[in-house]
Amino acid sequence: MTAPLDPAAVVAEFVERVAPYDPAPEAGPVAVLGVRTALGEATFQVGDHVVRAMCRALEAYRDPEDRGPCVACGGRRLDENLHCLDCGRLHGILGEVIARHARRVAQDPSYDPSA
């Protein structure tokens, strides 16, 4: 189990890490960020440098569960085995091997499942 995160504390730590590198600290705040959770609430007055850093950080984030889109249905719910939870297609090497085998079996007239 992972430790719970305090979003306000995470934002405060981010601001503290980034603010010292602001090339124009005298410019003053350009935004007020508010965080309200069950743990409490906090507001942060931040300058352009921090806002840009936060935007770049959010833009660069990729969820660890993101395994890309399904090539069959476009769904984004591929499990750890690259099995699409929306349409059932298998992806990756195993999925490709299974799909090729299924195509060969389907095209083979000697294969008769009713026999």
KOLKELUM-827450 format. One line per field, with one value per residue (C-alpha): residue in one letter; x, y, z. Coordinates in steps of 0.05 Angstrom, whole numbers, plus 5000, padded with zeros to 4 digits. Layout:
<nodes>
type	A:...
px	X:...
py	Y:...
pz	Z:...
</nodes>
This chain:
<nodes>
type	M:T:A:P:L:D:P:A:A:V:V:A:E:F:V:E:R:V:A:P:Y:D:P:A:P:E:A:G:P:V:A:V:L:G:V:R:T:A:L:G:E:A:T:F:Q:V:G:D:H:V:V:R:A:M:C:R:A:L:E:A:Y:R:D:P:E:D:R:G:P:C:V:A:C:G:G:R:R:L:D:E:N:L:H:C:L:D:C:G:R:L:H:G:I:L:G:E:V:I:A:R:H:A:R:R:V:A:Q:D:P:S:Y:D:P:S:A
px	5000:5026:5029:4974:4993:4977:4965:4974:5041:5062:5045:5082:5144:5141:5136:5195:5237:5222:5216:5290:5305:5255:5295:5247:5224:5207:5152:5104:5049:5009:4964:4933:4928:4880:4881:4823:4821:4797:4864:4852:4862:4917:4928:4992:5009:5057:5096:5101:5163:5127:5065:5106:5144:5080:5050:5112:5111:5037:5046:5104:5069:5051:5009:5046:4983:4984:5002:4978:4914:4884:4897:4829:4780:4822:4807:4860:4848:4904:4921:4991:4987:4969:4899:4847:4793:4745:4747:4789:4847:4916:4973:5048:5087:5041:4979:5010:5029:4959:4927:4970:4955:4881:4883:4920:4869:4811:4839:4856:4800:4825:4809:4738:4718:4654:4691
py	5000:5069:5125:5177:5242:5311:5351:5418:5396:5370:5437:5474:5431:5442:5518:5517:5476:5520:5591:5602:5598:5652:5701:5758:5747:5821:5814:5788:5735:5724:5669:5643:5567:5537:5465:5438:5366:5325:5340:5415:5473:5520:5577:5595:5661:5642:5679:5666:5622:5574:5573:5555:5501:5471:5471:5437:5385:5370:5367:5318:5271:5203:5156:5090:5053:5084:5029:5067:5061:4996:4991:4957:5001:5061:5046:5065:5008:4958:4914:4893:4836:4886:4857:4910:4910:4944:4899:4839:4847:4825:4871:4863:4803:4752:4785:4787:4713:4694:4737:4707:4637:4652:4679:4616:4570:4610:4606:4531:4492:4427:4453:4432:4446:4406:4341
pz	5000:4982:5032:5024:4992:5019:4955:4989:5017:4949:4917:4972:4962:4887:4896:4945:4896:4836:4863:4878:4803:4783:4740:4758:4830:4837:4785:4838:4833:4770:4796:4860:4865:4914:4939:4980:5002:5061:5093:5091:5044:5023:4974:4939:4905:4850:4797:4723:4732:4779:4736:4674:4713:4738:4668:4640:4696:4686:4610:4617:4665:4639:4681:4697:4676:4607:4558:4497:4457:4431:4356:4347:4386:4408:4482:4534:4582:4568:4627:4648:4597:4541:4538:4519:4572:4523:4462:4484:4434:4457:4440:4439:4415:4448:4420:4350:4353:4376:4322:4267:4290:4293:4221:4197:4231:4203:4132:4136:4103:4134:4203:4221:4293:4284:4268
</nodes>
